[in-house]
Amino acid sequence: MLFLFLHSKRTFCQIILTNEGQLTIMNSQIVHVEGHIFNKSSLFSNSGDLRLTGNFWNEATVNNTGNGILRFIGGQEQTFFLIDSMEVFNLEIDNPSGLSLSGDFSLAIYNETTFLDGVVNTNQTNLMAFQENAIHSFANEFSHINGPATKTGLSSFIFPIGRGGMYRPSGIDSVTETTTFISEYFNFGYSDLQTDGTIQKVSEEEYWNLDRVNGIGNASISFLYDETIGGFDSIENVQLGYFNNPWTEVESMNISVSPSFMASNNIISKFGLFTFAENQIDQPIIDFDAYQSDICAMQLNWIIPPETQAINFELEISFDSLNFTKIGELPGDSLPYSSFEVLEFLDYELYDEEFITYRVKILQPGDAFYYTKSITIENKCIFKNFSIFPNPVSSSENINLRMSSEFDQTLNIKIYDMPGNLILEQQIDIKAGNKVYEIYTEKLGLPSAMYLLQLTPRKSLKFVVVYD
């Protein structure tokens, strides 16, 4: 059957429209079908206004979109049966009972989709597939996509998705290269809520799938935040979480007020499951200070403000300001601190590096943690090539200490016997370079035994005295 519609503003009304030959709807024409459409031909073009109250069966490959609009305006639920592929230029949903996609193909949309009333139900086989320049308008809690949708191209896009009577869109921006992204919203928590410690907890009420199905492009991402859904007290404590088995943080920020969208700070390269997460326990700024003392030890001090939750403190060191190693720890408290408290740690190790960086890792309940600022100290006690001679030494002689230093320093050395009794304390003026310094042991009349010459509490040299 052949339908040829000329360019006019006439309205054509039909109970059932079947195309087995060629159907062309011209500009400005309105075709109202009070019933169903059966399309069995690839020669289907709509540059006008096609309105439908019933179902649409498409059983042929339709690639000529035209530049018209297809409107679903029924009063009962309508179904778009995609037995074969079909492209649509403009689409309008104005049916409070909704529209469902079914069949073997997705619906490709090239221009604008208008959501006036009713939900579009999709699935993994029958998607709303938005093409490069496709946009949408008026999506809301009463009219959106219930199920997955895809977007292909480089342009920014907000996926008009939701579920359970809620409009919960996701978005992509700054796409690096042409890619097809898929997104779907779930109005319940993911089955695995475990976190890696970078976040305290994730939402038990919702999550999104936002993934790539074709292409390798990266993008920044965003999700609509609703404080009545996530289960969190304040948006200031919320950020994005990504399921990396377990959930981990995505550096993110609130980019708008009404509505509130939470967006990644940077372009991301890993996609999959996302949700909102609580941004760790309250993490007040810890005042941290570090300096080198007169005895060459590194003095680390930090001040804990009231209400801080910290069950342990780990001291970390780095020689390149990038890679840190734990060197010690101090216990915290299982309860929040009730007042300001000053904690300190002394690192007595002598290091060969000229610059040393320290920071404190604050461990909190629920495997959460954060760090103080990092402080880099110039090491003015660089001592190398320690040796004592003669060794053994006669009780009637002084012992000599040979060492290398890159700076002029004052060093307090101590001599202990093996039970730990202090025998001698002597201050030495260390000069830059490889020098020999005399330790005044002759006057002590030491008995034959082994002794320790301590440069710092963690740097000691053993020597033997022979009494004569």
N, C-alpha and C positions, 0 to 999 in steps of 0.2 A: 504494500500500500504506500503510495507516495503522497507526502504532504509538502506543499510549497506555499510558504507564507510570504506575502509581499510586504514591502516596507510601508506600514501604516500603523495607526494607533487603535486598530480594531481589537476587540476582546473575543477570543475563541474559547468556548466552554465545552467540555466533553466529560462524559462519565468515565470512560476508559479510553486511553490513548495508546495505540500500538503502532510502533514504527518498525517495519520490515524492509523499508526501502531507503528513503532519504527524508529527514526532518530538519528543516532550517527555520529557526525563529529569528526574524529580522529585528533590527534596532527599533526600539519604542513599542514593539508589539507585546501585548499581554496575552498569555495563554493560561487559562484557568482550567485545571483538570479536577473536577469534582469526583475523584475516584483514583484509579491506579494508572501507572505508566508502565508499559512493557516495551523496552527498547531491544531490538534484535539486530540492529544494523550499526556499523561503524560510521555511517553517514548521519550523524546527529550533531547539530550545531545550534547553540543558543546564544544569540546576541541581544535577546530581548528580556522578557520577564515571564518565567515559567513558574506557575503556582500550582501546588499539589496538595490535596487533602488526604490522599491514600498512600499506598506503597509504590516504590520505584524498583522495577526489576531491570537490571542492565545485563544483557547477555552477549554483548559485543564490545570489542576494543574501541573506545572512544577517546581520540587524542585531540580532536579539534574542539577546544574549549569555547570558542567564541568569546564575547566579552559581556555576556548577559548575566542574569541572576537566576538561581534556582531556589525557590522558597518552599519550605515545608510548613504548611499552615493548617494542618488537620486538628481535629478536636480529640481524636483518639491516637494512641501511640502509633507512629509510623515506622516502617522499616525500609531501609535502602539495601536491596539485595544486589551485591556486587559479584555476580557470577563471572564477570569479566572486568577488566580495568576501565576506569572512567576518570576523566579530568573535568573539573568544574572551575569556572572563572570566579563568580561570586556565589556565596551561599548564605541563606538566611534561615534561622531556626525560630519559628514563632508558633510553637505547639506546646501547651502546658503539660501534655502527656508524654512528650519527648520523642526522640528519634533514635533508632538502633541501626547500626551497621552490621551486615551479615554477609556471608558468602566466602569467596576465596581471595578477595583483593581489598586493598585500601582505597580510600577516596582522596584523590590528588586535588588540592585547592591552590589556585594560582594567584588569586587577588585577595578579596576581603570576605571574611565570615562575620556575619552579624548575629549576635546572640540576643534575642528579644525575650523568649520564654521557652522553657523546656530544656531538658538535659539530653546530650548526645551520648549514647552508650557505645563504646568501642571495645575492642579486644586486641590481642597480639596479632591476629590475622587481618582484622578489619579496622584499620587506623584512620584517623584524620591526618592526612599527610600534607603539611603546609610546605609549599615550595619557596624558592628563593625570595620572591617579593611579596609573599603572602602576609596579610595582617588580619587582625580581628578587632571587633569593637563590642562594647556593652556586656561582656561576660560578667556574670555575677553568681550569687548563691543559687538563683533559680534557673540559670541557664549557663551551662558550661559543658566541658567534656568529662564524662564519667568513664575513665579508662585511659589507655595510652594514646599519645599523639606524637607525631614526628615533625621535625623542622629541618629542611635541607638548605644549605647555603652559607653565606658569610654574615648576613644581617643579624642584628640583635632581635631577640624574640622573647615574648612572654607566653608560656604554654597555658592556655585557658582551661586548666584542669581542676578537678575537685572530686569529692565523693561524699556520700551521706548527707547531702544537703548543704555542704560547705564548699565554697570557692577557695581553692588553695593553689594558686598558680606558682610555677617555677619559671626561671628565666636564664637566658644565656646572653652574653655580651662579649665584645672584643674577640670574636671568633678568628682564629689565626689562618685557617684555610677551609675550603669548602668541605663540609661534613654534614652527615645526617645524625641529628640527636633525637633521642626518644625520652619522653618523660611521662610519669604516672604518679598519682597521689594515692596514699593509703591512709585511711582514717583510724589506724590502730598502730600500736607499737610493733617494732620489728621483734622477731623471736629471740634475738641475742642482744642484750643490753649492756654487755661487759665493755668497759672502757680501758684505755691503756695508761691512764693516769694524767694525760694532758687535759682531760676534762673530767668533771666530777661525775656527771650522769647525763644520759640522753633522754629525750622525750619518750614516755611510755604511751603516747597517744597518737603519734603520727610519724610518717616518714615518706620520702620521695625516692623514686628511681629516676635518675637523670644520667643517661649513658650515651655512648656513641654506638651506632649500628652500622655506619659506613663512613670511612674517612678517619683521619688521625688528627684532626684539628683540636686545638686547646681553646679554652674560653674561661671567662669569669662567670660565676653562677650566682643566682639569687633565689630567695624563697620568701613568700609572704608570711609574715609573723603575726600571730594573733595571741595576745597575752591570756586570753580565756581558754586556749586549747593546750598549749605546751606544758603546763604544769609548773611554770617558773614564776618567781615573785616579781622580777623586774627585767626589762629588756637589757638593762646595763650589765646583767650577769649572764646574758645569753650570747652564744655564738653558734656557728655551724659545726656539725659533726659529720664525719665521713666514715663509713664502715670499711675499715681496712683489716677487719678480723683481728682484734676488736675495734670498737669505735675510737677514732682519734680526732683531734681538733683540726679545724680549717680556720686559718686566720681570717677573721671576718669583721664586718661592722654594719651598723644600721645606716642605710643610705637614704631613708625617707621617713617621714613622720606619719602621714595618714594617706594611704595605708603604709604600714611599716614593712620594708623589705630588708632582710638580712642578706648581705652580699659578701662574697669572698674578697679579701683585700687584693688578691693577685689573680692572674690567669692560672688556672689549674690544669694539670695533665692527667689526673686520675679521676675517673667517673664511676658512678654506680649508685649506691644508696646514701642518702643524706637525710639529716634531721636536725632539729635544734638541740643544743646541749647547754648545760649550765657551765659557765666559764669558771670552773673550779670553785673552791670555797673562797670566801672573802680573803683577798690577798693584799693586806696593807703593805705599804712601802716600808722596807726594813732599812734603817740607817746603818750603812756598813762603812767601816774605815779600816785601813791597813797601813802599816809602816814598819820600817826596820829599826830595831832597838839598838842600844849601844853595845850589846853583847852579840850582835849580828842575827838574833832571832827575829822572825817576822811576827809582829803583833797584829792579830786580827780581832776587831771589836765590832759588835753589832747590837743594835737596840731594838728590842721587841716591844711594839706598842700594845696597849690593852686590846682585848678581844681577838688577838691573833691566835689562830689555831695552828699549832706546829708540834708534831709528835717527835720530830728528830731534826737535827741540823748536820749536814755533811759539808766538810770543808774541801774545796777543790782547787787544784793548781793547774796552770797552763804556762808553757814556755813559748807559745805562738799566738796566744789569745783566741785560739780556735778550739783546740782539743784539750779537754780538761780531765784530770785524774783525781779521784778521791784520795785525800791524805789523812783524814781523821773525821771524827764525828762527836757530837755532844747530844745528850738526850734532851727532848723537849718536854711537853706536858700533854696528857690525854685530854685536858680541859682547856678552854680558852684562857689566855693570860689575863689576869685581873688588873694588872698595872704594868707600867714600863719596867723592863728588865734588861740589864746589860749583860751580854755574854762575851767571852773572850776565848781565844785559842792562840797558843804560841807554837810556831813552826821553827824548831831548832835546827833543822837540816841546813847544811851549807851547800849551796848550789853553785855550779860553774857558770850558769847563764847570767847575762848582764841584766836582763829584765824578766821579772816574774809577775804573773797575773793570778789573782785570787778571786774567788767568789764563794758565796754560801748558798747551798741548796736547802730550801725549806720544805720538809716533807709534811704533808697534811693527811687527815683521815680520808679514807676511800682511795688511797694511792695517788691523790693529787699532790702536786709539788710546783714550786716556782723558785726563781733565783733572785738574789740581790744583784745590784749592779756589779760589774767586774772592775777591779782596781789593779793597775799595773804599777809595780814598784821597781825602782832602779836598785839593783843588788850591789851594794858597796862592800860586800864581804866576800869577794871571789877569791878563795884560797885554793891552791892546787899543790900537788906534789909534796905531801907531808912526809916527813921522815924524822926519826930521832937517832942521834949518834953521840957517843958510842953506845951500843946496846948489845950486851950488858954494859953497865957503867959502874965504876968503883964508887963506893960511898964517900970517898974523899975527893970526888970530882963533880963538876957541874955537868949537866946533860945539855945537849944542843938540839934545837928544833930548826929544821930546814923547811921552808915553805915558800910558795909563790903567791903573790897577790898583785892584783891590777890596780889597787888603790892604797893610799896611805890610810891606815886604820889603827884603832886602839883595840886590843884584844885582851880579855881577862882569861887567863888560863888557870886551871886548878889541877892539883895532883891528889889522887885518892889511893889509899891502900885497897886491897881486894875486899875486905869487909865493908868498905864504903866510908871510911873515916877520912875527912878532909885533912890533908897533910900540909899543903902549901897553896897559896893563892898569889898570883903575880900578874901585874899588868905589863903588857908588852906593846910598844909602839911599832906597829907593822908598817914597813915601807913597801912601796910598789916595786915589783921585781922579785927575783929569786934571792932570798936572803937567809942568813943563819942567825938565830937568836939564842942567847944563853939563858938557861933556866937554873936558878940558884939552888941546886939540891945539895951541894957540898956541906953547907952549914947545918943541914938537917940531921946528918949522921945516921942515915937510914939503915935499918938492918937488912940483911939479905932477904929479898922477897920480890914478888911481881907487883908493879904499880900501874896506875892509869893516869896518863896526862890528858886532861879533858880540855878541848878547844871550845866546844859547846856541849850541852847535855846530850847531843846525838853524834858528836865527833870526838872520838878518843883514840889514843895510841897507847899500846902496852910497852912497858920497858922493864928490865930486870936490874936490880941493884945487887952488887956483890960487896959485902962488908969487908973492910980491911982495917 
